[in-house]
Amino acid sequence: MRTVHTPISKETVASFKVGEQIMLVGRIICGRDAVLPKVVKMIENKDPELAKFNLEGSVIFHTAVSRAGVGPTSSNKVEIEDSIPMLSVGGVAMHLGKGALKPETVKAMTENGSCFAVTPPTTAYFSHSTVSQKVLAFPEEGMEALYEIEVTELPVIIAAVNGETMFAK
């Protein structure tokens, strides 16, 4: 299993293979249905506040952050999956969550040098791997605000990259 540090370059994304297991280390942005559409609007409007997020090469984990920790939510929820293409355009290198994505979402990620990885719902393990967390934006959303966490050794499996997917078509 190789270790991949964030931010992730487009060349690294292109080198991933479906089914490959990697260990993530570094900064991960956390958001889900309440905030990801808001971030998409910021990208579309070229909002200068986006500079605070530094999306280029970032990993976005489809999760909320609470005292109990973090764990993946379903990436194929409409508000989340619909955000993936524009977030990829905005520089996100990896989308992290759970659930099968539509072929058109996989195509949009491929066109923008992005990928999707899945991880098992093991909140206790993720809490152990999280060394820091802070709210980046939308604090009014509570645990569903846009967060940044710093992780050590967060295991993920590449589920869709370079037009290939582990999910049935």
PyMOL commands that place a pseudoatom at each C-alpha (Angstrom):
pseudoatom trace, name=CA, resn=MET, resi=1, chain=A, elem=C, hetatm=0, pos=[0.000, 0.000, 0.000]
pseudoatom trace, name=CA, resn=ARG, resi=2, chain=A, elem=C, hetatm=0, pos=[1.477, 3.331, -0.992]
pseudoatom trace, name=CA, resn=THR, resi=3, chain=A, elem=C, hetatm=0, pos=[1.210, 6.496, 1.046]
pseudoatom trace, name=CA, resn=VAL, resi=4, chain=A, elem=C, hetatm=0, pos=[-0.138, 9.595, -0.720]
pseudoatom trace, name=CA, resn=HIS, resi=5, chain=A, elem=C, hetatm=0, pos=[0.283, 13.055, 0.809]
pseudoatom trace, name=CA, resn=THR, resi=6, chain=A, elem=C, hetatm=0, pos=[-2.143, 15.889, 0.163]
pseudoatom trace, name=CA, resn=PRO, resi=7, chain=A, elem=C, hetatm=0, pos=[-2.370, 17.968, -1.942]
pseudoatom trace, name=CA, resn=ILE, resi=8, chain=A, elem=C, hetatm=0, pos=[-2.493, 15.372, -4.733]
pseudoatom trace, name=CA, resn=SER, resi=9, chain=A, elem=C, hetatm=0, pos=[-1.136, 16.195, -8.196]
pseudoatom trace, name=CA, resn=LYS, resi=10, chain=A, elem=C, hetatm=0, pos=[-3.014, 15.360, -11.404]
pseudoatom trace, name=CA, resn=GLU, resi=11, chain=A, elem=C, hetatm=0, pos=[-0.098, 13.058, -12.316]
pseudoatom trace, name=CA, resn=THR, resi=12, chain=A, elem=C, hetatm=0, pos=[-0.599, 11.091, -9.104]
pseudoatom trace, name=CA, resn=VAL, resi=13, chain=A, elem=C, hetatm=0, pos=[-4.353, 10.834, -9.754]
pseudoatom trace, name=CA, resn=ALA, resi=14, chain=A, elem=C, hetatm=0, pos=[-3.600, 9.564, -13.282]
pseudoatom trace, name=CA, resn=SER, resi=15, chain=A, elem=C, hetatm=0, pos=[-1.333, 6.855, -11.812]
pseudoatom trace, name=CA, resn=PHE, resi=16, chain=A, elem=C, hetatm=0, pos=[-4.085, 5.394, -9.590]
pseudoatom trace, name=CA, resn=LYS, resi=17, chain=A, elem=C, hetatm=0, pos=[-5.741, 2.098, -10.515]
pseudoatom trace, name=CA, resn=VAL, resi=18, chain=A, elem=C, hetatm=0, pos=[-9.287, 1.057, -9.598]
pseudoatom trace, name=CA, resn=GLY, resi=19, chain=A, elem=C, hetatm=0, pos=[-9.085, -1.190, -6.527]
pseudoatom trace, name=CA, resn=GLU, resi=20, chain=A, elem=C, hetatm=0, pos=[-5.733, 0.198, -5.423]
pseudoatom trace, name=CA, resn=GLN, resi=21, chain=A, elem=C, hetatm=0, pos=[-5.438, 0.726, -1.686]
pseudoatom trace, name=CA, resn=ILE, resi=22, chain=A, elem=C, hetatm=0, pos=[-3.664, 3.869, -0.569]
pseudoatom trace, name=CA, resn=MET, resi=23, chain=A, elem=C, hetatm=0, pos=[-2.963, 5.556, 2.750]
pseudoatom trace, name=CA, resn=LEU, resi=24, chain=A, elem=C, hetatm=0, pos=[-3.800, 9.289, 2.833]
pseudoatom trace, name=CA, resn=VAL, resi=25, chain=A, elem=C, hetatm=0, pos=[-1.734, 11.687, 4.918]
pseudoatom trace, name=CA, resn=GLY, resi=26, chain=A, elem=C, hetatm=0, pos=[-2.351, 15.420, 5.249]
pseudoatom trace, name=CA, resn=ARG, resi=27, chain=A, elem=C, hetatm=0, pos=[-5.142, 17.967, 4.927]
pseudoatom trace, name=CA, resn=ILE, resi=28, chain=A, elem=C, hetatm=0, pos=[-8.648, 16.821, 4.018]
pseudoatom trace, name=CA, resn=ILE, resi=29, chain=A, elem=C, hetatm=0, pos=[-11.680, 19.077, 3.550]
pseudoatom trace, name=CA, resn=CYS, resi=30, chain=A, elem=C, hetatm=0, pos=[-14.911, 17.663, 4.995]
pseudoatom trace, name=CA, resn=GLY, resi=31, chain=A, elem=C, hetatm=0, pos=[-18.361, 18.541, 3.693]
pseudoatom trace, name=CA, resn=ARG, resi=32, chain=A, elem=C, hetatm=0, pos=[-21.620, 16.979, 2.697]
pseudoatom trace, name=CA, resn=ASP, resi=33, chain=A, elem=C, hetatm=0, pos=[-25.081, 17.856, 1.363]
pseudoatom trace, name=CA, resn=ALA, resi=34, chain=A, elem=C, hetatm=0, pos=[-25.510, 21.047, 3.407]
pseudoatom trace, name=CA, resn=VAL, resi=35, chain=A, elem=C, hetatm=0, pos=[-22.303, 22.789, 2.258]
pseudoatom trace, name=CA, resn=LEU, resi=36, chain=A, elem=C, hetatm=0, pos=[-20.983, 21.254, -0.960]
pseudoatom trace, name=CA, resn=PRO, resi=37, chain=A, elem=C, hetatm=0, pos=[-23.616, 23.009, -3.135]
pseudoatom trace, name=CA, resn=LYS, resi=38, chain=A, elem=C, hetatm=0, pos=[-22.559, 26.277, -1.446]
pseudoatom trace, name=CA, resn=VAL, resi=39, chain=A, elem=C, hetatm=0, pos=[-18.923, 25.638, -2.375]
pseudoatom trace, name=CA, resn=VAL, resi=40, chain=A, elem=C, hetatm=0, pos=[-20.015, 24.906, -5.963]
pseudoatom trace, name=CA, resn=LYS, resi=41, chain=A, elem=C, hetatm=0, pos=[-21.746, 28.316, -6.094]
pseudoatom trace, name=CA, resn=MET, resi=42, chain=A, elem=C, hetatm=0, pos=[-18.531, 29.917, -4.818]
pseudoatom trace, name=CA, resn=ILE, resi=43, chain=A, elem=C, hetatm=0, pos=[-16.589, 28.240, -7.657]
pseudoatom trace, name=CA, resn=GLU, resi=44, chain=A, elem=C, hetatm=0, pos=[-19.172, 29.285, -10.243]
pseudoatom trace, name=CA, resn=ASN, resi=45, chain=A, elem=C, hetatm=0, pos=[-19.116, 32.886, -8.932]
pseudoatom trace, name=CA, resn=LYS, resi=46, chain=A, elem=C, hetatm=0, pos=[-15.306, 32.928, -8.636]
pseudoatom trace, name=CA, resn=ASP, resi=47, chain=A, elem=C, hetatm=0, pos=[-15.769, 33.994, -5.014]
pseudoatom trace, name=CA, resn=PRO, resi=48, chain=A, elem=C, hetatm=0, pos=[-12.456, 35.321, -3.607]
pseudoatom trace, name=CA, resn=GLU, resi=49, chain=A, elem=C, hetatm=0, pos=[-13.231, 33.557, -0.306]
pseudoatom trace, name=CA, resn=LEU, resi=50, chain=A, elem=C, hetatm=0, pos=[-12.361, 30.278, -2.105]
pseudoatom trace, name=CA, resn=ALA, resi=51, chain=A, elem=C, hetatm=0, pos=[-8.686, 31.129, -1.665]
pseudoatom trace, name=CA, resn=LYS, resi=52, chain=A, elem=C, hetatm=0, pos=[-9.106, 30.217, 2.019]
pseudoatom trace, name=CA, resn=PHE, resi=53, chain=A, elem=C, hetatm=0, pos=[-9.967, 26.619, 1.049]
pseudoatom trace, name=CA, resn=ASN, resi=54, chain=A, elem=C, hetatm=0, pos=[-7.110, 26.006, -1.410]
pseudoatom trace, name=CA, resn=LEU, resi=55, chain=A, elem=C, hetatm=0, pos=[-9.008, 23.382, -3.428]
pseudoatom trace, name=CA, resn=GLU, resi=56, chain=A, elem=C, hetatm=0, pos=[-6.159, 22.676, -5.869]
pseudoatom trace, name=CA, resn=GLY, resi=57, chain=A, elem=C, hetatm=0, pos=[-5.134, 19.045, -5.352]
pseudoatom trace, name=CA, resn=SER, resi=58, chain=A, elem=C, hetatm=0, pos=[-7.387, 18.734, -2.325]
pseudoatom trace, name=CA, resn=VAL, resi=59, chain=A, elem=C, hetatm=0, pos=[-9.318, 15.768, -0.982]
pseudoatom trace, name=CA, resn=ILE, resi=60, chain=A, elem=C, hetatm=0, pos=[-12.972, 16.317, -0.083]
pseudoatom trace, name=CA, resn=PHE, resi=61, chain=A, elem=C, hetatm=0, pos=[-14.388, 13.767, 2.352]
pseudoatom trace, name=CA, resn=HIS, resi=62, chain=A, elem=C, hetatm=0, pos=[-18.189, 13.427, 2.192]
pseudoatom trace, name=CA, resn=THR, resi=63, chain=A, elem=C, hetatm=0, pos=[-18.760, 13.556, 5.944]
pseudoatom trace, name=CA, resn=ALA, resi=64, chain=A, elem=C, hetatm=0, pos=[-19.847, 15.673, 8.868]
pseudoatom trace, name=CA, resn=VAL, resi=65, chain=A, elem=C, hetatm=0, pos=[-17.460, 16.324, 11.760]
pseudoatom trace, name=CA, resn=SER, resi=66, chain=A, elem=C, hetatm=0, pos=[-18.698, 15.780, 15.289]
pseudoatom trace, name=CA, resn=ARG, resi=67, chain=A, elem=C, hetatm=0, pos=[-17.339, 14.872, 18.715]
pseudoatom trace, name=CA, resn=ALA, resi=68, chain=A, elem=C, hetatm=0, pos=[-17.941, 11.254, 17.719]
pseudoatom trace, name=CA, resn=GLY, resi=69, chain=A, elem=C, hetatm=0, pos=[-15.518, 11.666, 14.796]
pseudoatom trace, name=CA, resn=VAL, resi=70, chain=A, elem=C, hetatm=0, pos=[-15.901, 11.376, 11.040]
pseudoatom trace, name=CA, resn=GLY, resi=71, chain=A, elem=C, hetatm=0, pos=[-17.339, 8.642, 8.843]
pseudoatom trace, name=CA, resn=PRO, resi=72, chain=A, elem=C, hetatm=0, pos=[-18.362, 8.560, 5.180]
pseudoatom trace, name=CA, resn=THR, resi=73, chain=A, elem=C, hetatm=0, pos=[-21.818, 9.536, 4.040]
pseudoatom trace, name=CA, resn=SER, resi=74, chain=A, elem=C, hetatm=0, pos=[-23.381, 8.400, 0.765]
pseudoatom trace, name=CA, resn=SER, resi=75, chain=A, elem=C, hetatm=0, pos=[-21.690, 10.203, -2.101]
pseudoatom trace, name=CA, resn=ASN, resi=76, chain=A, elem=C, hetatm=0, pos=[-24.542, 9.437, -4.462]
pseudoatom trace, name=CA, resn=LYS, resi=77, chain=A, elem=C, hetatm=0, pos=[-26.964, 11.730, -2.607]
pseudoatom trace, name=CA, resn=VAL, resi=78, chain=A, elem=C, hetatm=0, pos=[-28.162, 14.258, -5.193]
pseudoatom trace, name=CA, resn=GLU, resi=79, chain=A, elem=C, hetatm=0, pos=[-26.630, 17.307, -3.452]
pseudoatom trace, name=CA, resn=ILE, resi=80, chain=A, elem=C, hetatm=0, pos=[-23.265, 15.590, -3.101]
pseudoatom trace, name=CA, resn=GLU, resi=81, chain=A, elem=C, hetatm=0, pos=[-22.979, 13.806, -6.451]
pseudoatom trace, name=CA, resn=ASP, resi=82, chain=A, elem=C, hetatm=0, pos=[-24.205, 16.876, -8.340]
pseudoatom trace, name=CA, resn=SER, resi=83, chain=A, elem=C, hetatm=0, pos=[-21.370, 18.878, -6.722]
pseudoatom trace, name=CA, resn=ILE, resi=84, chain=A, elem=C, hetatm=0, pos=[-18.586, 16.495, -7.807]
pseudoatom trace, name=CA, resn=PRO, resi=85, chain=A, elem=C, hetatm=0, pos=[-18.113, 17.726, -11.414]
pseudoatom trace, name=CA, resn=MET, resi=86, chain=A, elem=C, hetatm=0, pos=[-17.806, 21.418, -10.465]
pseudoatom trace, name=CA, resn=LEU, resi=87, chain=A, elem=C, hetatm=0, pos=[-15.628, 20.651, -7.422]
pseudoatom trace, name=CA, resn=SER, resi=88, chain=A, elem=C, hetatm=0, pos=[-13.340, 18.728, -9.791]
pseudoatom trace, name=CA, resn=VAL, resi=89, chain=A, elem=C, hetatm=0, pos=[-13.220, 21.766, -12.080]
pseudoatom trace, name=CA, resn=GLY, resi=90, chain=A, elem=C, hetatm=0, pos=[-12.369, 23.827, -8.977]
pseudoatom trace, name=CA, resn=GLY, resi=91, chain=A, elem=C, hetatm=0, pos=[-9.263, 21.699, -8.342]
pseudoatom trace, name=CA, resn=VAL, resi=92, chain=A, elem=C, hetatm=0, pos=[-10.404, 18.857, -6.079]
pseudoatom trace, name=CA, resn=ALA, resi=93, chain=A, elem=C, hetatm=0, pos=[-8.214, 15.815, -6.824]
pseudoatom trace, name=CA, resn=MET, resi=94, chain=A, elem=C, hetatm=0, pos=[-10.070, 13.191, -4.789]
pseudoatom trace, name=CA, resn=HIS, resi=95, chain=A, elem=C, hetatm=0, pos=[-13.647, 12.803, -3.587]
pseudoatom trace, name=CA, resn=LEU, resi=96, chain=A, elem=C, hetatm=0, pos=[-13.902, 10.418, -0.640]
pseudoatom trace, name=CA, resn=GLY, resi=97, chain=A, elem=C, hetatm=0, pos=[-17.119, 8.765, 0.534]
pseudoatom trace, name=CA, resn=LYS, resi=98, chain=A, elem=C, hetatm=0, pos=[-19.207, 5.695, -0.105]
pseudoatom trace, name=CA, resn=GLY, resi=99, chain=A, elem=C, hetatm=0, pos=[-21.687, 4.481, -2.698]
pseudoatom trace, name=CA, resn=ALA, resi=100, chain=A, elem=C, hetatm=0, pos=[-21.731, 4.000, -6.467]
pseudoatom trace, name=CA, resn=LEU, resi=101, chain=A, elem=C, hetatm=0, pos=[-21.527, 7.055, -8.735]
pseudoatom trace, name=CA, resn=LYS, resi=102, chain=A, elem=C, hetatm=0, pos=[-23.277, 7.580, -12.061]
pseudoatom trace, name=CA, resn=PRO, resi=103, chain=A, elem=C, hetatm=0, pos=[-21.212, 7.052, -15.244]
pseudoatom trace, name=CA, resn=GLU, resi=104, chain=A, elem=C, hetatm=0, pos=[-21.572, 10.751, -16.133]
pseudoatom trace, name=CA, resn=THR, resi=105, chain=A, elem=C, hetatm=0, pos=[-20.030, 11.701, -12.775]
pseudoatom trace, name=CA, resn=VAL, resi=106, chain=A, elem=C, hetatm=0, pos=[-17.084, 9.362, -13.417]
pseudoatom trace, name=CA, resn=LYS, resi=107, chain=A, elem=C, hetatm=0, pos=[-16.699, 10.921, -16.884]
pseudoatom trace, name=CA, resn=ALA, resi=108, chain=A, elem=C, hetatm=0, pos=[-16.682, 14.450, -15.437]
pseudoatom trace, name=CA, resn=MET, resi=109, chain=A, elem=C, hetatm=0, pos=[-14.028, 13.476, -12.892]
pseudoatom trace, name=CA, resn=THR, resi=110, chain=A, elem=C, hetatm=0, pos=[-11.884, 11.949, -15.645]
pseudoatom trace, name=CA, resn=GLU, resi=111, chain=A, elem=C, hetatm=0, pos=[-12.170, 15.093, -17.761]
pseudoatom trace, name=CA, resn=ASN, resi=112, chain=A, elem=C, hetatm=0, pos=[-10.940, 17.162, -14.814]
pseudoatom trace, name=CA, resn=GLY, resi=113, chain=A, elem=C, hetatm=0, pos=[-8.161, 14.903, -13.471]
pseudoatom trace, name=CA, resn=SER, resi=114, chain=A, elem=C, hetatm=0, pos=[-10.096, 13.907, -10.365]
pseudoatom trace, name=CA, resn=CYS, resi=115, chain=A, elem=C, hetatm=0, pos=[-10.967, 10.548, -8.786]
pseudoatom trace, name=CA, resn=PHE, resi=116, chain=A, elem=C, hetatm=0, pos=[-13.291, 8.929, -6.255]
pseudoatom trace, name=CA, resn=ALA, resi=117, chain=A, elem=C, hetatm=0, pos=[-12.196, 6.715, -3.370]
pseudoatom trace, name=CA, resn=VAL, resi=118, chain=A, elem=C, hetatm=0, pos=[-14.243, 4.761, -0.872]
pseudoatom trace, name=CA, resn=THR, resi=119, chain=A, elem=C, hetatm=0, pos=[-13.541, 3.922, 2.694]
pseudoatom trace, name=CA, resn=PRO, resi=120, chain=A, elem=C, hetatm=0, pos=[-15.310, 1.678, 5.164]
pseudoatom trace, name=CA, resn=PRO, resi=121, chain=A, elem=C, hetatm=0, pos=[-17.495, 3.371, 7.806]
pseudoatom trace, name=CA, resn=THR, resi=122, chain=A, elem=C, hetatm=0, pos=[-15.037, 3.044, 10.687]
pseudoatom trace, name=CA, resn=THR, resi=123, chain=A, elem=C, hetatm=0, pos=[-15.496, 6.255, 12.637]
pseudoatom trace, name=CA, resn=ALA, resi=124, chain=A, elem=C, hetatm=0, pos=[-13.433, 5.151, 15.652]
pseudoatom trace, name=CA, resn=TYR, resi=125, chain=A, elem=C, hetatm=0, pos=[-10.411, 4.430, 13.449]
pseudoatom trace, name=CA, resn=PHE, resi=126, chain=A, elem=C, hetatm=0, pos=[-10.746, 7.750, 11.640]
pseudoatom trace, name=CA, resn=SER, resi=127, chain=A, elem=C, hetatm=0, pos=[-10.895, 9.586, 14.962]
pseudoatom trace, name=CA, resn=HIS, resi=128, chain=A, elem=C, hetatm=0, pos=[-7.615, 7.946, 15.937]
pseudoatom trace, name=CA, resn=SER, resi=129, chain=A, elem=C, hetatm=0, pos=[-6.048, 9.117, 12.638]
pseudoatom trace, name=CA, resn=THR, resi=130, chain=A, elem=C, hetatm=0, pos=[-7.319, 12.711, 12.925]
pseudoatom trace, name=CA, resn=VAL, resi=131, chain=A, elem=C, hetatm=0, pos=[-4.754, 15.027, 14.520]
pseudoatom trace, name=CA, resn=SER, resi=132, chain=A, elem=C, hetatm=0, pos=[-6.576, 18.339, 14.105]
pseudoatom trace, name=CA, resn=GLN, resi=133, chain=A, elem=C, hetatm=0, pos=[-9.840, 19.864, 12.887]
pseudoatom trace, name=CA, resn=LYS, resi=134, chain=A, elem=C, hetatm=0, pos=[-11.168, 23.375, 12.256]
pseudoatom trace, name=CA, resn=VAL, resi=135, chain=A, elem=C, hetatm=0, pos=[-14.183, 25.008, 10.645]
pseudoatom trace, name=CA, resn=LEU, resi=136, chain=A, elem=C, hetatm=0, pos=[-13.358, 26.577, 7.269]
pseudoatom trace, name=CA, resn=ALA, resi=137, chain=A, elem=C, hetatm=0, pos=[-16.779, 27.984, 6.384]
pseudoatom trace, name=CA, resn=PHE, resi=138, chain=A, elem=C, hetatm=0, pos=[-20.516, 27.875, 7.064]
pseudoatom trace, name=CA, resn=PRO, resi=139, chain=A, elem=C, hetatm=0, pos=[-20.306, 27.452, 10.872]
pseudoatom trace, name=CA, resn=GLU, resi=140, chain=A, elem=C, hetatm=0, pos=[-24.095, 27.879, 11.034]
pseudoatom trace, name=CA, resn=GLU, resi=141, chain=A, elem=C, hetatm=0, pos=[-24.355, 24.321, 9.645]
pseudoatom trace, name=CA, resn=GLY, resi=142, chain=A, elem=C, hetatm=0, pos=[-22.923, 22.884, 12.887]
pseudoatom trace, name=CA, resn=MET, resi=143, chain=A, elem=C, hetatm=0, pos=[-21.323, 19.484, 12.389]
pseudoatom trace, name=CA, resn=GLU, resi=144, chain=A, elem=C, hetatm=0, pos=[-22.173, 19.787, 8.683]
pseudoatom trace, name=CA, resn=ALA, resi=145, chain=A, elem=C, hetatm=0, pos=[-20.079, 22.959, 8.302]
pseudoatom trace, name=CA, resn=LEU, resi=146, chain=A, elem=C, hetatm=0, pos=[-17.137, 22.860, 5.895]
pseudoatom trace, name=CA, resn=TYR, resi=147, chain=A, elem=C, hetatm=0, pos=[-14.257, 21.501, 7.971]
pseudoatom trace, name=CA, resn=GLU, resi=148, chain=A, elem=C, hetatm=0, pos=[-10.583, 20.865, 7.448]
pseudoatom trace, name=CA, resn=ILE, resi=149, chain=A, elem=C, hetatm=0, pos=[-9.029, 17.910, 9.213]
pseudoatom trace, name=CA, resn=GLU, resi=150, chain=A, elem=C, hetatm=0, pos=[-5.423, 16.762, 9.312]
pseudoatom trace, name=CA, resn=VAL, resi=151, chain=A, elem=C, hetatm=0, pos=[-4.968, 12.992, 9.167]
pseudoatom trace, name=CA, resn=THR, resi=152, chain=A, elem=C, hetatm=0, pos=[-2.263, 10.380, 9.470]
pseudoatom trace, name=CA, resn=GLU, resi=153, chain=A, elem=C, hetatm=0, pos=[-2.705, 7.037, 7.774]
pseudoatom trace, name=CA, resn=LEU, resi=154, chain=A, elem=C, hetatm=0, pos=[-6.307, 7.188, 6.554]
pseudoatom trace, name=CA, resn=PRO, resi=155, chain=A, elem=C, hetatm=0, pos=[-6.875, 4.068, 4.390]
pseudoatom trace, name=CA, resn=VAL, resi=156, chain=A, elem=C, hetatm=0, pos=[-8.915, 4.441, 1.205]
pseudoatom trace, name=CA, resn=ILE, resi=157, chain=A, elem=C, hetatm=0, pos=[-9.603, 2.366, -1.925]
pseudoatom trace, name=CA, resn=ILE, resi=158, chain=A, elem=C, hetatm=0, pos=[-9.658, 3.985, -5.372]
pseudoatom trace, name=CA, resn=ALA, resi=159, chain=A, elem=C, hetatm=0, pos=[-13.172, 3.342, -6.731]
pseudoatom trace, name=CA, resn=ALA, resi=160, chain=A, elem=C, hetatm=0, pos=[-13.265, 5.474, -9.902]
pseudoatom trace, name=CA, resn=VAL, resi=161, chain=A, elem=C, hetatm=0, pos=[-10.385, 6.973, -11.857]
pseudoatom trace, name=CA, resn=ASN, resi=162, chain=A, elem=C, hetatm=0, pos=[-9.386, 7.535, -15.479]
pseudoatom trace, name=CA, resn=GLY, resi=163, chain=A, elem=C, hetatm=0, pos=[-12.873, 6.583, -16.717]
pseudoatom trace, name=CA, resn=GLU, resi=164, chain=A, elem=C, hetatm=0, pos=[-12.837, 3.225, -14.923]
pseudoatom trace, name=CA, resn=THR, resi=165, chain=A, elem=C, hetatm=0, pos=[-15.022, 2.297, -11.964]
pseudoatom trace, name=CA, resn=MET, resi=166, chain=A, elem=C, hetatm=0, pos=[-15.423, -0.632, -9.575]
pseudoatom trace, name=CA, resn=PHE, resi=167, chain=A, elem=C, hetatm=0, pos=[-19.183, -0.217, -9.694]
pseudoatom trace, name=CA, resn=ALA, resi=168, chain=A, elem=C, hetatm=0, pos=[-21.448, -2.093, -12.113]
pseudoatom trace, name=CA, resn=LYS, resi=169, chain=A, elem=C, hetatm=0, pos=[-22.340, -0.031, -15.160]
for i in range(1, 169): cmd.bond("trace and resi %d" % i, "trace and resi %d" % (i + 1))
show_as sticks, trace
zoom trace
